[in-house]
Amino acid sequence: MQRATEKITALYCRLSVEDMKDDKNGGKGDVSNSIQNQKMILLQYAKEHRFPNPTFFVDDGYSGTNYDRPGFQAMLSEIEAGNVAVCCTKDLSRLGRNSSLTGLYINFTFPKYGVRYIAINDHFDTIDPNSTDNDVAGIKNWFNEFFAKDTSRKIRAVQKAKGERGVPLTTNVPFGYLKDPNDKTKWIVDEAAAQVVKRIFHLCMEGRGPMQIAKLLQEEKVLNPTAYKRRVGIKTPSPETSDPYHWNTNTVVHILERREYTGCTVNFKTYTNSIWDKKQRDTPLEKQAVFYNTHPAIIEQEIFDKVQEIRQQRHRRTKTGKSSLFSGMVYCADCGAKMRYCTTNYFEKRQDHFVCANYRSNTGSCSAHFIRAVVLEDLVWMHMKTVIFYVTRYEKHFRAAMEHRLRLSSEEKICASIKRLEQAQRRMGELDRLFIRIYEDNVAGKITDERFSMMSQSYEDEQAQLKVVIQTLQQDIEVQERQIENLDQFIQRVHKYTDLQELTPYALRELVKAIYIEAPDKSSGKRRQNIRISYDLVGFIPVDELIKQETA
């Protein structure tokens, strides 16, 4: 057995962020002194009582509401190994502010391993269980917990007030921005980092996925956000990577999905359940607080929105590593399924092709709708060139004709959506009245509790479904009402490509939303393949028909 003199005396020190804020003598800058004061008190006490082998275990900047602290866990490992004879803290609150767990360690864990626990300033010593100071230890632990809860409530209240005013709550400014030296609550653009952010969005607009973007940035020796911030002297909580040019796929995804790049502040994006449960959970989008035009935008709103659409069109790369210009954008005109991009290392470029995902060698639910990739590229480029030429040359006629078509289409869709919306809202009212009726019948004894529970659950499920339907219909109506505004945006985009000489991935994804492949027509004895292109914001453009009207 290990002799008592060989065991250590564990001197445990802890200081949290809240403790630092409440330190009136030293304030935030007195961190080392606070820990040093604890060490001095503990070491003096150990010497006076001749405790052997004093050893410090320190947690600087850790909350006492949980015990997942490196210093405490290291001490606990020594205790469980039988290497500790005495454990000392300055007071009970240094050990922790969770009354349940603190009591568990004091009354169960420490005695189990033969450890004597002492809280100096609270005159608590487990060697004397009959002491009156020991009797009130539970009450002191409860007060320590109450202090932590009260502090947490105050901090949350302050953060909530700041967040509702539009003050950014994040302490770490997004990659691409810097804190304004004249006002720490404002952000300014970091031009060097902003260029990297713009490039990431540009690559996504070209159809590259996060993994491809990360690989390309690494090949081009672009510093990742953590390495960049450390290089220019910006504080960051992220650990330094062994390779400063290594880009994690999740980092790229996080940049692509961060709305702050459009110039808005987004608060309350995450939440925690309590001071005991520190796990960060995502707040639903509708409950987040968004404040627009609070700082300079790095990415235009419409580009950001387009990237989010592209991110929804995720597609797997083929085993050959090839990817198509049109991947994720091509659909079957008959069944609506995505068209699969087919290629092998043995194929020449002209042999790569698309087929309907529901086609399985004549055993599937749809025909092949086969089209070669080079043919598709020629057809799309030809149509896009015609649209760009027509819109830029005959903009007035295009605007008038499309406004008329969009207005007719919108009015029809809006009327249908409003009718369905009114029906859903009426049914919601009916369900509320039915629920009140069955509640009254249940109270009066006309229906049993089991029957009431079953019927109320059924009504609640139906109401939940109706809420989703109502929200979707309201969004559809808003989209239809913005059709003319969307037309203006589309025309502005087209003017950017007046001098476009070839089909580029960026131009394709900025102008085109989807491409539909029709079944081949062989009635004339020759195979004729038709496609329909849905342009972003405006839908299908009957360009041949419009040109005939203009020339007529």
Protein Blocks (a to p, Z undefined) as FASTA:
>chain_A
ZZfklpccdddddddfklmmmmmknommlmmmmmmmmmmmmmmmmmmnopahiacdddeh
iafkbccdfklmmmmmmmmnopafbdcdfblmlnoccfklmmmmmmmmmmmnopacddfk
lopafklmmbmklmmmmmmmmmmmmmmmmmmmmmmmmmmmmmmnopafbfbdcehiacdf
klmkbccddfklmmmmmmmmmmmmnopafklmmmmmmmnopacfklmmmmnopacfbdcd
fblkbccfklmmmmmmmmklnopacehkbccfblklmcdcdddfklpccdehkbccfbdf
klmmmmmmmmmmgccddfkopacfkgokaccfklopacdddddfkbcfklgccddfkbgg
hiambdfkpacfklmmmmmmmmmmmmmmmmmmmmmmmmmmmmmmmmmmmmmmmmmmmmmm
mmmmmmmmmmmmmmmmmmmmmmnopacfklmmmmmmmmmmmmmmmmmmmmmmmmmmmmmm
mmmmmmmmmmmmmmmmmmpcbdcfklmmmmpmbdcdddddfknopacdddddddehklpa
dfklmmmmmmZZ
